[in-house]
Amino acid sequence: MRLLALTVLSTLFLLAQVLMVQARPESLAPLAERISPSVVNITTSTMVEGQTGPQGIVPEGSPFEDFFREFQDRNGEGDRPRRSSALGSGFVISEDGFIVTNNHVIAEADEILIEFFPGEGQPKKKLPAKVIGTDPNTDIALLKVETDRPLSFVTFGDSDTARVGDWVIAMGNPLGQGFSVSAGIVSARNRALSGTYDDYIQTDAAINRGNSGGPLFNMEGNVIGVNTAILSPNGGSIGIGFSMASNVVTKVVDQLREFGETRRGWLGVRIQDVTEDVAEAMGLEKATGALITDVPDGPAKDAGLQSGDVIVSFDGVEVKDTRGLVRQVGNTEVGKSVRVVVYREGGTQTVLVTLGRREDAERGTPAAQPGEEDAPSVAEKEVLGLTLSVLTEDIRDELSLSADAQGLVVMAVDESSEAFEKGLRAGDLITEAGQQKVVTLADLDDRIAEAKEAGRKSLLLLVRRNGEPRFVALSLDG
């Protein structure tokens, strides 16, 4: 029996190895030959002011520095404007000459030249390109060349179907070595770097300087990503590259092509993630959704959304966290009326919101609405590791708070307390406790008593610092 079991295991192991070999194509050459004509090299040039020193010729502090500076001055080169060039990659998405690349490849360039893959039917020379539109938020740019012949082009694939472990090909112009191909796998999905709308595919396919803007292909020859960045201590590929997912890129490209700019949906709320302690303080079963911290003038306020609401569903899609909500709202059509489900006061409510346009909102900040409450009397109290005071005119002036600001001011924080650990500091303004406004210290006492009576282990505070709101849950004593 033991011998039989070992035989079966050996057979299964050999079968698995055969299947692994079969899963990888014998050669990527046929695919590379088919898609290469759609990939382009991009050369940009920009006129820059002349440098006053010999930077780039000798190291700073070198004994030859003065010699080269005098040489430049004698020849009138010290302050002379010069043309600076840079290299990048891109790919053709239509036979009439639309080209996708990274925004940072062509940013501030006054001349953009496109070099096509050499071969029959391809343009024999570099063609100038004009910028149709750019989106710095996703680092995508759309270019256009004029040509008298149809160009080879590729189509976008569905990046959501890409799985970790799938084979991919990166193509581009790394370090000026044009039309270079590298292969690897999808290492991870849904990576975020620093942008609001980030959705990167991580790959170990070699990506270097100059690959920016080039395509990441799946094995069907469809573009599932635009190569954008690498993580590297030395500037070269170490197998951690990032490509903006095609399902983000296609929406941006479609808008740039139609409008010359992006038109993203705007809900008009400030939000934060729901942590475990915040969920407990609010009575939520699980720590998911997006907690609204502020509702300035805009679509959400017009529809009746409130600070303290937790958005659990947007347009029929469950909201897991703030990042997912921001991306979904941004991808929704401007002017569309969507159903937003929120958790409020122990239950859920559905609110119909007509989305505005984020780009319009970013051009101006809504004015605050003045309040009419009288200033409360002076008092201080220590509670939850905080020394709190009612808001007086002197404190208002000292903290440069607006005339309509209301709440309790943090005068000091016990450095051994949970409040200090969670980031509360002197000068913070607590405007709500238990999702109700607090103006006096008695208001706070009432909120603490209500939370304890309801069996809560923590109290949810809305804290503002320099006008920016966030919720913090603090444990209750006893």
KEROTOR-333806 format. One record per residue (C-alpha): residue number from 0; residue in one letter; x, y, z. Coordinates in steps of 0.2 Angstrom, whole numbers, plus 2048, in hexadecimal, padded with zeros to 3 digits. Layout:
REM KEROTOR-333806
r n=NUM | res=A | east=X | north=Y | up=Z
...
END
This chain:
REM KEROTOR-333806
r n=0 | res=M | east=800 | north=800 | up=800
r n=1 | res=R | east=80E | north=80C | up=805
r n=2 | res=L | east=817 | north=809 | up=7F4
r n=3 | res=L | east=806 | north=80B | up=7EB
r n=4 | res=A | east=803 | north=81C | up=7F4
r n=5 | res=L | east=815 | north=822 | up=7EF
r n=6 | res=T | east=812 | north=81D | up=7DD
r n=7 | res=V | east=802 | north=826 | up=7DC
r n=8 | res=L | east=80A | north=836 | up=7E4
r n=9 | res=S | east=819 | north=835 | up=7D8
r n=10 | res=T | east=80C | north=834 | up=7C9
r n=11 | res=L | east=802 | north=843 | up=7CF
r n=12 | res=F | east=812 | north=84D | up=7D2
r n=13 | res=L | east=818 | north=849 | up=7C0
r n=14 | res=L | east=807 | north=84D | up=7B9
r n=15 | res=A | east=807 | north=85E | up=7C2
r n=16 | res=Q | east=818 | north=862 | up=7BB
r n=17 | res=V | east=811 | north=85E | up=7A9
r n=18 | res=L | east=802 | north=869 | up=7AC
r n=19 | res=M | east=80D | north=877 | up=7B2
r n=20 | res=V | east=818 | north=876 | up=7A2
r n=21 | res=Q | east=809 | north=875 | up=797
r n=22 | res=A | east=801 | north=885 | up=7A0
r n=23 | res=R | east=810 | north=88F | up=79A
r n=24 | res=P | east=811 | north=891 | up=787
r n=25 | res=E | east=820 | north=88A | up=77F
r n=26 | res=S | east=825 | north=89B | up=778
r n=27 | res=L | east=81E | north=8AC | up=779
r n=28 | res=A | east=825 | north=8B1 | up=768
r n=29 | res=P | east=815 | north=8AF | up=75F
r n=30 | res=L | east=80C | north=8BA | up=76B
r n=31 | res=A | east=81A | north=8C7 | up=76B
r n=32 | res=E | east=81A | north=8C8 | up=758
r n=33 | res=R | east=807 | north=8CB | up=758
r n=34 | res=I | east=807 | north=8D9 | up=765
r n=35 | res=S | east=818 | north=8E1 | up=762
r n=36 | res=P | east=812 | north=8ED | up=754
r n=37 | res=S | east=806 | north=8F6 | up=75F
r n=38 | res=V | east=813 | north=8FB | up=76C
r n=39 | res=V | east=81C | north=90B | up=769
r n=40 | res=N | east=82B | north=914 | up=770
r n=41 | res=I | east=828 | north=926 | up=776
r n=42 | res=T | east=835 | north=934 | up=776
r n=43 | res=T | east=831 | north=944 | up=77E
r n=44 | res=S | east=83B | north=954 | up=77E
r n=45 | res=T | east=83A | north=964 | up=789
r n=46 | res=M | east=843 | north=974 | up=789
r n=47 | res=V | east=84A | north=978 | up=79A
r n=48 | res=E | east=854 | north=986 | up=7A1
r n=49 | res=G | east=867 | north=985 | up=7A1
r n=50 | res=Q | east=870 | north=97F | up=7B1
r n=51 | res=T | east=87C | north=98B | up=7B9
r n=52 | res=G | east=888 | north=97E | up=7BE
r n=53 | res=P | east=890 | north=96E | up=7B6
r n=54 | res=Q | east=883 | north=962 | up=7BD
r n=55 | res=G | east=883 | north=951 | up=7B4
r n=56 | res=I | east=895 | north=954 | up=7AE
r n=57 | res=V | east=89F | north=953 | up=7BE
r n=58 | res=P | east=899 | north=94E | up=7D0
r n=59 | res=E | east=894 | north=95C | up=7DC
r n=60 | res=G | east=8A3 | north=962 | up=7E6
r n=61 | res=S | east=8B0 | north=95B | up=7D9
r n=62 | res=P | east=8C0 | north=965 | up=7D7
r n=63 | res=F | east=8BC | north=966 | up=7C5
r n=64 | res=E | east=8AB | north=96F | up=7C8
r n=65 | res=D | east=8B2 | north=981 | up=7C7
r n=66 | res=F | east=8BB | north=97C | up=7B7
r n=67 | res=F | east=8AC | north=976 | up=7AE
r n=68 | res=R | east=8A1 | north=985 | up=7B4
r n=69 | res=E | east=8AE | north=991 | up=7AD
r n=70 | res=F | east=8AE | north=987 | up=79D
r n=71 | res=Q | east=89B | north=988 | up=79C
r n=72 | res=D | east=89B | north=99B | up=79F
r n=73 | res=R | east=8A8 | north=99F | up=792
r n=74 | res=N | east=89E | north=995 | up=785
r n=75 | res=G | east=88E | north=99D | up=78A
r n=76 | res=E | east=886 | north=98C | up=78F
r n=77 | res=G | east=883 | north=98F | up=7A2
r n=78 | res=D | east=872 | north=998 | up=7A0
r n=79 | res=R | east=86D | north=992 | up=78F
r n=80 | res=P | east=85D | north=988 | up=78D
r n=81 | res=R | east=85F | north=976 | up=788
r n=82 | res=R | east=853 | north=969 | up=782
r n=83 | res=S | east=851 | north=95A | up=78D
r n=84 | res=S | east=84B | north=949 | up=786
r n=85 | res=A | east=843 | north=93A | up=78F
r n=86 | res=L | east=83D | north=929 | up=789
r n=87 | res=G | east=82D | north=91F | up=78D
r n=88 | res=S | east=821 | north=912 | up=785
r n=89 | res=G | east=80F | north=911 | up=77F
r n=90 | res=F | east=803 | north=907 | up=775
r n=91 | res=V | east=7F7 | north=90A | up=767
r n=92 | res=I | east=7E5 | north=907 | up=76B
r n=93 | res=S | east=7DD | north=90B | up=75A
r n=94 | res=E | east=7E2 | north=90A | up=748
r n=95 | res=D | east=7DF | north=91D | up=746
r n=96 | res=G | east=7EE | north=921 | up=752
r n=97 | res=F | east=7E8 | north=923 | up=764
r n=98 | res=I | east=7F6 | north=91E | up=770
r n=99 | res=V | east=7F6 | north=91B | up=783
r n=100 | res=T | east=805 | north=91E | up=78E
r n=101 | res=N | east=808 | north=925 | up=7A0
r n=102 | res=N | east=805 | north=937 | up=7A4
r n=103 | res=H | east=816 | north=939 | up=7AC
r n=104 | res=V | east=81E | north=933 | up=79B
r n=105 | res=I | east=818 | north=943 | up=791
r n=106 | res=A | east=815 | north=94F | up=7A0
r n=107 | res=E | east=81C | north=961 | up=79B
r n=108 | res=A | east=823 | north=95A | up=78B
r n=109 | res=D | east=822 | north=967 | up=77C
r n=110 | res=E | east=826 | north=959 | up=76F
r n=111 | res=I | east=820 | north=947 | up=76F
r n=112 | res=L | east=826 | north=93B | up=761
r n=113 | res=I | east=820 | north=92A | up=75F
r n=114 | res=E | east=82B | north=91C | up=758
r n=115 | res=F | east=822 | north=90D | up=751
r n=116 | res=F | east=827 | north=8FA | up=751
r n=117 | res=P | east=831 | north=8F7 | up=741
r n=118 | res=G | east=828 | north=8ED | up=734
r n=119 | res=E | east=81D | north=8EC | up=725
r n=120 | res=G | east=80F | north=8F8 | up=726
r n=121 | res=Q | east=816 | north=902 | up=734
r n=122 | res=P | east=81B | north=915 | up=732
r n=123 | res=K | east=82D | north=917 | up=72D
r n=124 | res=K | east=831 | north=926 | up=737
r n=125 | res=K | east=82D | north=92D | up=748
r n=126 | res=L | east=81C | north=936 | up=749
r n=127 | res=P | east=818 | north=945 | up=754
r n=128 | res=A | east=80A | north=942 | up=760
r n=129 | res=K | east=7FE | north=94F | up=768
r n=130 | res=V | east=7F6 | north=94D | up=779
r n=131 | res=I | east=7E4 | north=949 | up=779
r n=132 | res=G | east=7E2 | north=949 | up=78C
r n=133 | res=T | east=7EA | north=944 | up=79C
r n=134 | res=D | east=7E5 | north=93D | up=7AE
r n=135 | res=P | east=7F3 | north=940 | up=7BB
r n=136 | res=N | east=7E8 | north=936 | up=7C8
r n=137 | res=T | east=7EB | north=926 | up=7BE
r n=138 | res=D | east=7FA | north=92C | up=7B5
r n=139 | res=I | east=7F2 | north=928 | up=7A4
r n=140 | res=A | east=7F4 | north=933 | up=794
r n=141 | res=L | east=7EC | north=931 | up=783
r n=142 | res=L | east=7F6 | north=936 | up=774
r n=143 | res=K | east=7F1 | north=937 | up=761
r n=144 | res=V | east=7FC | north=936 | up=751
r n=145 | res=E | east=7F6 | north=93A | up=740
r n=146 | res=T | east=7FB | north=92C | up=733
r n=147 | res=D | east=7F5 | north=928 | up=721
r n=148 | res=R | east=7F4 | north=915 | up=725
r n=149 | res=P | east=7EB | north=90B | up=732
r n=150 | res=L | east=7F6 | north=906 | up=741
r n=151 | res=S | east=7F8 | north=8F6 | up=74A
r n=152 | res=F | east=7EF | north=8F7 | up=75A
r n=153 | res=V | east=7EA | north=8ED | up=76A
r n=154 | res=T | east=7DA | north=8EC | up=774
r n=155 | res=F | east=7D8 | north=8EC | up=787
r n=156 | res=G | east=7D4 | north=8DD | up=791
r n=157 | res=D | east=7CA | north=8DA | up=7A1
r n=158 | res=S | east=7D7 | north=8DD | up=7AF
r n=159 | res=D | east=7CB | north=8D6 | up=7BC
r n=160 | res=T | east=7CD | north=8C5 | up=7B5
r n=161 | res=A | east=7E0 | north=8C5 | up=7B7
r n=162 | res=R | east=7E5 | north=8B9 | up=7C5
r n=163 | res=V | east=7F4 | north=8B8 | up=7CF
r n=164 | res=G | east=800 | north=8AC | up=7C6
r n=165 | res=D | east=7FA | north=8B0 | up=7B4
r n=166 | res=W | east=807 | north=8B3 | up=7A7
r n=167 | res=V | east=809 | north=8C5 | up=7A1
r n=168 | res=I | east=815 | north=8CE | up=794
r n=169 | res=A | east=81C | north=8DF | up=797
r n=170 | res=M | east=821 | north=8E9 | up=787
r n=171 | res=G | east=82A | north=8FA | up=785
r n=172 | res=N | east=839 | north=904 | up=784
r n=173 | res=P | east=844 | north=900 | up=794
r n=174 | res=L | east=853 | north=90B | up=796
r n=175 | res=G | east=852 | north=910 | up=783
r n=176 | res=Q | east=853 | north=8FE | up=77D
r n=177 | res=G | east=843 | north=8FF | up=773
r n=178 | res=F | east=836 | north=8F1 | up=76F
r n=179 | res=S | east=83C | north=8E6 | up=77D
r n=180 | res=V | east=831 | north=8D8 | up=784
r n=181 | res=S | east=832 | north=8D0 | up=796
r n=182 | res=A | east=826 | north=8C3 | up=79D
r n=183 | res=G | east=821 | north=8BF | up=7AF
r n=184 | res=I | east=811 | north=8BC | up=7B9
r n=185 | res=V | east=804 | north=8C6 | up=7C2
r n=186 | res=S | east=80B | north=8C7 | up=7D3
r n=187 | res=A | east=7FD | north=8D0 | up=7DC
r n=188 | res=R | east=7ED | north=8D9 | up=7D8
r n=189 | res=N | east=7E5 | north=8E9 | up=7DE
r n=190 | res=R | east=7F5 | north=8F1 | up=7E4
r n=191 | res=A | east=7F4 | north=904 | up=7EA
r n=192 | res=L | east=803 | north=90F | up=7E9
r n=193 | res=S | east=7FE | north=921 | up=7ED
r n=194 | res=G | east=7F0 | north=926 | up=7E2
r n=195 | res=T | east=7DD | north=927 | up=7E6
r n=196 | res=Y | east=7D8 | north=91C | up=7D7
r n=197 | res=D | east=7E7 | north=910 | up=7D8
r n=198 | res=D | east=7E3 | north=8FE | up=7D2
r n=199 | res=Y | east=7F4 | north=8F7 | up=7CD
r n=200 | res=I | east=7F9 | north=8E5 | up=7C7
r n=201 | res=Q | east=809 | north=8E0 | up=7CE
r n=202 | res=T | east=815 | north=8D6 | up=7C3
r n=203 | res=D | east=826 | north=8CF | up=7C3
r n=204 | res=A | east=828 | north=8D2 | up=7B1
r n=205 | res=A | east=837 | north=8DD | up=7AF
r n=206 | res=I | east=832 | north=8EF | up=7AE
r n=207 | res=N | east=840 | north=8FD | up=7AE
r n=208 | res=R | east=841 | north=910 | up=7AA
r n=209 | res=G | east=83A | north=912 | up=799
r n=210 | res=N | east=82D | north=905 | up=79B
r n=211 | res=S | east=821 | north=912 | up=7A2
r n=212 | res=G | east=811 | north=913 | up=798
r n=213 | res=G | east=814 | north=902 | up=78F
r n=214 | res=P | east=807 | north=8F4 | up=78F
r n=215 | res=L | east=805 | north=8E4 | up=79A
r n=216 | res=F | east=7FE | north=8D7 | up=790
r n=217 | res=N | east=7F5 | north=8C7 | up=795
r n=218 | res=M | east=7F7 | north=8B7 | up=78B
r n=219 | res=E | east=7E9 | north=8BB | up=77F
r n=220 | res=G | east=7F2 | north=8CB | up=77A
r n=221 | res=N | east=7E7 | north=8D7 | up=782
r n=222 | res=V | east=7ED | north=8E6 | up=78D
r n=223 | res=I | east=7E9 | north=8E3 | up=79F
r n=224 | res=G | east=7F4 | north=8F1 | up=7A6
r n=225 | res=V | east=7FF | north=900 | up=7A2
r n=226 | res=N | east=810 | north=8FE | up=7AA
r n=227 | res=T | east=812 | north=90D | up=7B5
r n=228 | res=A | east=81E | north=90A | up=7C4
r n=229 | res=I | east=82B | north=8FF | up=7CC
r n=230 | res=L | east=831 | north=8FC | up=7DE
r n=231 | res=S | east=843 | north=8FC | up=7DE
r n=232 | res=P | east=852 | north=901 | up=7E9
r n=233 | res=N | east=85E | north=904 | up=7DB
r n=234 | res=G | east=852 | north=90B | up=7CD
r n=235 | res=G | east=852 | north=8FA | up=7C3
r n=236 | res=S | east=846 | north=8EC | up=7C3
r n=237 | res=I | east=846 | north=8E0 | up=7D1
r n=238 | res=G | east=836 | north=8D7 | up=7CC
r n=239 | res=I | east=82A | north=8E3 | up=7D4
r n=240 | res=G | east=821 | north=8ED | up=7C7
r n=241 | res=F | east=810 | north=8F5 | up=7C6
r n=242 | res=S | east=804 | north=8F7 | up=7B8
r n=243 | res=M | east=7F4 | north=901 | up=7B9
r n=244 | res=A | east=7E5 | north=8F5 | up=7B7
r n=245 | res=S | east=7DD | north=8F6 | up=7A6
r n=246 | res=N | east=7CB | north=8F8 | up=7AD
r n=247 | res=V | east=7D1 | north=908 | up=7B5
r n=248 | res=V | east=7DA | north=90E | up=7A5
r n=249 | res=T | east=7CC | north=90A | up=799
r n=250 | res=K | east=7C0 | north=916 | up=7A2
r n=251 | res=V | east=7CD | north=924 | up=7A2
r n=252 | res=V | east=7D1 | north=921 | up=790
r n=253 | res=D | east=7BF | north=922 | up=78B
r n=254 | res=Q | east=7BC | north=932 | up=794
r n=255 | res=L | east=7CC | north=93A | up=78D
r n=256 | res=R | east=7C8 | north=935 | up=77C
r n=257 | res=E | east=7B6 | north=93C | up=77D
r n=258 | res=F | east=7B9 | north=94B | up=788
r n=259 | res=G | east=7CC | north=94E | up=788
r n=260 | res=E | east=7CB | north=94D | up=79B
r n=261 | res=T | east=7C4 | north=942 | up=7A9
r n=262 | res=R | east=7B2 | north=943 | up=7B0
r n=263 | res=R | east=7B1 | north=939 | up=7C0
r n=264 | res=G | east=7A2 | north=938 | up=7CB
r n=265 | res=W | east=7A2 | north=941 | up=7DC
r n=266 | res=L | east=798 | north=93D | up=7EB
r n=267 | res=G | east=79E | north=94B | up=7F6
r n=268 | res=V | east=7A3 | north=943 | up=807
r n=269 | res=R | east=7B2 | north=941 | up=811
r n=270 | res=I | east=7B4 | north=92F | up=817
r n=271 | res=Q | east=7BF | north=923 | up=821
r n=272 | res=D | east=7C1 | north=911 | up=823
r n=273 | res=V | east=7B6 | north=908 | up=830
r n=274 | res=T | east=7C2 | north=900 | up=83D
r n=275 | res=E | east=7BE | north=8F2 | up=849
r n=276 | res=D | east=7BC | north=8FE | up=858
r n=277 | res=V | east=7B2 | north=90B | up=84E
r n=278 | res=A | east=7A6 | north=8FC | up=848
r n=279 | res=E | east=7A4 | north=8F7 | up=85A
r n=280 | res=A | east=7A0 | north=909 | up=860
r n=281 | res=M | east=793 | north=90B | up=852
r n=282 | res=G | east=78B | north=8FA | up=854
r n=283 | res=L | east=790 | north=8F3 | up=843
r n=284 | res=E | east=792 | north=8E0 | up=841
r n=285 | res=K | east=7A2 | north=8E2 | up=837
r n=286 | res=A | east=7AF | north=8EF | up=833
r n=287 | res=T | east=7AB | north=8F2 | up=821
r n=288 | res=G | east=7A4 | north=901 | up=818
r n=289 | res=A | east=7A9 | north=914 | up=817
r n=290 | res=L | east=7A6 | north=91F | up=826
r n=291 | res=I | east=7A1 | north=931 | up=821
r n=292 | res=T | east=7AA | north=93D | up=82B
r n=293 | res=D | east=7A4 | north=94D | up=822
r n=294 | res=V | east=797 | north=952 | up=816
r n=295 | res=P | east=79B | north=963 | up=80D
r n=296 | res=D | east=790 | north=96B | up=801
r n=297 | res=G | east=78D | north=95F | up=7F2
r n=298 | res=P | east=783 | north=950 | up=7EC
r n=299 | res=A | east=784 | north=946 | up=7FC
r n=300 | res=K | east=77E | north=955 | up=807
r n=301 | res=D | east=770 | north=959 | up=7FB
r n=302 | res=A | east=76A | north=947 | up=7FC
r n=303 | res=G | east=76A | north=946 | up=80F
r n=304 | res=L | east=77A | north=93C | up=813
r n=305 | res=Q | east=781 | north=941 | up=824
r n=306 | res=S | east=791 | north=940 | up=82D
r n=307 | res=G | east=792 | north=930 | up=837
r n=308 | res=D | east=789 | north=926 | up=829
r n=309 | res=V | east=792 | north=916 | up=824
r n=310 | res=I | east=790 | north=913 | up=811
r n=311 | res=V | east=78E | north=900 | up=80F
r n=312 | res=S | east=788 | north=8FF | up=7FD
r n=313 | res=F | east=78A | north=90B | up=7EE
r n=314 | res=D | east=781 | north=908 | up=7DE
r n=315 | res=G | east=77D | north=8F6 | up=7E3
r n=316 | res=V | east=78F | north=8F2 | up=7E7
r n=317 | res=E | east=795 | north=8EE | up=7F9
r n=318 | res=V | east=7A1 | north=8FB | up=800
r n=319 | res=K | east=7B0 | north=8F2 | up=808
r n=320 | res=D | east=7BA | north=901 | up=80C
r n=321 | res=T | east=7BE | north=913 | up=807
r n=322 | res=R | east=7CA | north=90F | up=7F9
r n=323 | res=G | east=7BD | north=904 | up=7F0
r n=324 | res=L | east=7AF | north=912 | up=7F2
r n=325 | res=V | east=7BA | north=91F | up=7EB
r n=326 | res=R | east=7BE | north=915 | up=7DC
r n=327 | res=Q | east=7AC | north=910 | up=7D9
r n=328 | res=V | east=7A5 | north=922 | up=7DB
r n=329 | res=G | east=7B3 | north=928 | up=7CF
r n=330 | res=N | east=7AE | north=91B | up=7C2
r n=331 | res=T | east=79C | north=91F | up=7C3
r n=332 | res=E | east=794 | north=92B | up=7B6
r n=333 | res=V | east=792 | north=93D | up=7BA
r n=334 | res=G | east=780 | north=941 | up=7BD
r n=335 | res=K | east=77B | north=930 | up=7C0
r n=336 | res=S | east=76E | north=92D | up=7CF
r n=337 | res=V | east=775 | north=91F | up=7DA
r n=338 | res=R | east=76E | north=916 | up=7E9
r n=339 | res=V | east=779 | north=918 | up=7F8
r n=340 | res=V | east=775 | north=90C | up=807
r n=341 | res=V | east=77B | north=913 | up=818
r n=342 | res=Y | east=77C | north=90D | up=82A
r n=343 | res=R | east=774 | north=91A | up=835
r n=344 | res=E | east=76E | north=919 | up=847
r n=345 | res=G | east=76E | north=906 | up=848
r n=346 | res=G | east=766 | north=902 | up=837
r n=347 | res=T | east=768 | north=905 | up=824
r n=348 | res=Q | east=761 | north=912 | up=819
r n=349 | res=T | east=761 | north=914 | up=806
r n=350 | res=V | east=765 | north=926 | up=7FF
r n=351 | res=L | east=764 | north=92B | up=7ED
r n=352 | res=V | east=772 | north=936 | up=7E8
r n=353 | res=T | east=775 | north=93E | up=7D7
r n=354 | res=L | east=788 | north=93F | up=7D5
r n=355 | res=G | east=791 | north=94F | up=7D0
r n=356 | res=R | east=7A2 | north=950 | up=7C7
r n=357 | res=R | east=7B2 | north=94F | up=7D2
r n=358 | res=E | east=7BC | north=95A | up=7C6
r n=359 | res=D | east=7B0 | north=968 | up=7C9
r n=360 | res=A | east=7B0 | north=966 | up=7DB
r n=361 | res=E | east=7C3 | north=966 | up=7DC
r n=362 | res=R | east=7C3 | north=978 | up=7D4
r n=363 | res=G | east=7BA | north=980 | up=7E3
r n=364 | res=T | east=7B7 | north=97D | up=7F6
r n=365 | res=P | east=7A6 | north=97F | up=7FC
r n=366 | res=A | east=7A3 | north=98D | up=809
r n=367 | res=A | east=79F | north=987 | up=81B
r n=368 | res=Q | east=78E | north=98B | up=822
r n=369 | res=P | east=78E | north=997 | up=831
r n=370 | res=G | east=787 | north=991 | up=841
r n=371 | res=E | east=77C | north=99A | up=84D
r n=372 | res=E | east=77F | north=992 | up=85E
r n=373 | res=D | east=785 | north=99D | up=86C
r n=374 | res=A | east=796 | north=999 | up=874
r n=375 | res=P | east=795 | north=98E | up=883
r n=376 | res=S | east=79C | north=992 | up=894
r n=377 | res=V | east=7AE | north=98E | up=899
r n=378 | res=A | east=7B2 | north=97D | up=8A0
r n=379 | res=E | east=7BF | north=96F | up=8A0
r n=380 | res=K | east=7BE | north=95D | up=8A3
r n=381 | res=E | east=7CA | north=94E | up=8A2
r n=382 | res=V | east=7C2 | north=93E | up=89A
r n=383 | res=L | east=7C8 | north=930 | up=890
r n=384 | res=G | east=7DA | north=936 | up=891
r n=385 | res=L | east=7D5 | north=947 | up=88B
r n=386 | res=T | east=7D4 | north=958 | up=893
r n=387 | res=L | east=7C6 | north=960 | up=88A
r n=388 | res=S | east=7BF | north=972 | up=88A
r n=389 | res=V | east=7B0 | north=97A | up=883
r n=390 | res=L | east=7B4 | north=985 | up=874
r n=391 | res=T | east=7B6 | north=997 | up=879
r n=392 | res=E | east=7BA | north=9A6 | up=86D
r n=393 | res=D | east=7CC | north=9A7 | up=874
r n=394 | res=I | east=7CF | north=995 | up=870
r n=395 | res=R | east=7C6 | north=997 | up=85F
r n=396 | res=D | east=7D2 | north=9A5 | up=85B
r n=397 | res=E | east=7E1 | north=99C | up=861
r n=398 | res=L | east=7DD | north=98C | up=856
r n=399 | res=S | east=7D7 | north=997 | up=847
r n=400 | res=L | east=7C7 | north=98E | up=847
r n=401 | res=S | east=7B8 | north=994 | up=83D
r n=402 | res=A | east=7AA | north=99E | up=844
r n=403 | res=D | east=79E | north=98F | up=842
r n=404 | res=A | east=7A9 | north=982 | up=84A
r n=405 | res=Q | east=7A1 | north=97A | up=859
r n=406 | res=G | east=7A7 | north=96C | up=865
r n=407 | res=L | east=7B3 | north=968 | up=873
r n=408 | res=V | east=7C5 | north=96D | up=872
r n=409 | res=V | east=7D3 | north=960 | up=877
r n=410 | res=M | east=7DE | north=96A | up=882
r n=411 | res=A | east=7EA | north=95C | up=887
r n=412 | res=V | east=7EC | north=949 | up=884
r n=413 | res=D | east=7F3 | north=93D | up=891
r n=414 | res=E | east=801 | north=935 | up=887
r n=415 | res=S | east=7FE | north=924 | up=88F
r n=416 | res=S | east=7EC | north=924 | up=88A
r n=417 | res=E | east=7E3 | north=91B | up=87B
r n=418 | res=A | east=7DE | north=92C | up=875
r n=419 | res=F | east=7F1 | north=931 | up=872
r n=420 | res=E | east=7F4 | north=920 | up=86A
r n=421 | res=K | east=7E6 | north=923 | up=85E
r n=422 | res=G | east=7ED | north=934 | up=859
r n=423 | res=L | east=7E3 | north=941 | up=863
r n=424 | res=R | east=7ED | north=950 | up=867
r n=425 | res=A | east=7EB | north=961 | up=86F
r n=426 | res=G | east=7E1 | north=96D | up=863
r n=427 | res=D | east=7D6 | north=960 | up=85C
r n=428 | res=L | east=7C3 | north=964 | up=85C
r n=429 | res=I | east=7B7 | north=957 | up=861
r n=430 | res=T | east=7A6 | north=95B | up=858
r n=431 | res=E | east=79D | north=94B | up=85B
r n=432 | res=A | east=79C | north=93C | up=867
r n=433 | res=G | east=791 | north=92D | up=864
r n=434 | res=Q | east=78C | north=935 | up=854
r n=435 | res=Q | east=784 | north=944 | up=85C
r n=436 | res=K | east=78A | north=956 | up=85D
r n=437 | res=V | east=793 | north=95B | up=86D
r n=438 | res=V | east=795 | north=96D | up=872
r n=439 | res=T | east=796 | north=96C | up=885
r n=440 | res=L | east=79E | north=960 | up=891
r n=441 | res=A | east=78D | north=95A | up=897
r n=442 | res=D | east=78A | north=955 | up=885
r n=443 | res=L | east=799 | north=949 | up=886
r n=444 | res=D | east=794 | north=942 | up=896
r n=445 | res=D | east=783 | north=93E | up=88F
r n=446 | res=R | east=78B | north=935 | up=880
r n=447 | res=I | east=796 | north=92B | up=88B
r n=448 | res=A | east=787 | north=926 | up=896
r n=449 | res=E | east=77D | north=921 | up=887
r n=450 | res=A | east=78B | north=917 | up=880
r n=451 | res=K | east=78D | north=90D | up=890
r n=452 | res=E | east=77B | north=90B | up=892
r n=453 | res=A | east=77A | north=903 | up=881
r n=454 | res=G | east=788 | north=8F7 | up=885
r n=455 | res=R | east=795 | north=8FF | up=87A
r n=456 | res=K | east=7A7 | north=8FC | up=87E
r n=457 | res=S | east=7AD | north=90C | up=876
r n=458 | res=L | east=7A7 | north=91E | up=871
r n=459 | res=L | east=7A8 | north=924 | up=85F
r n=460 | res=L | east=7AF | north=936 | up=85E
r n=461 | res=L | east=7B0 | north=941 | up=84F
r n=462 | res=V | east=7C0 | north=94B | up=850
r n=463 | res=R | east=7C5 | north=95A | up=845
r n=464 | res=R | east=7D7 | north=960 | up=842
r n=465 | res=N | east=7DA | north=96E | up=837
r n=466 | res=G | east=7C9 | north=96C | up=830
r n=467 | res=E | east=7CC | north=95A | up=82B
r n=468 | res=P | east=7C0 | north=94D | up=834
r n=469 | res=R | east=7C2 | north=93B | up=839
r n=470 | res=F | east=7BA | north=92F | up=845
r n=471 | res=V | east=7C3 | north=928 | up=854
r n=472 | res=A | east=7BC | north=91B | up=860
r n=473 | res=L | east=7C2 | north=91B | up=872
r n=474 | res=S | east=7BF | north=90E | up=87F
r n=475 | res=L | east=7B3 | north=912 | up=88D
r n=476 | res=D | east=7B9 | north=910 | up=89F
r n=477 | res=G | east=7B0 | north=903 | up=8AA
END
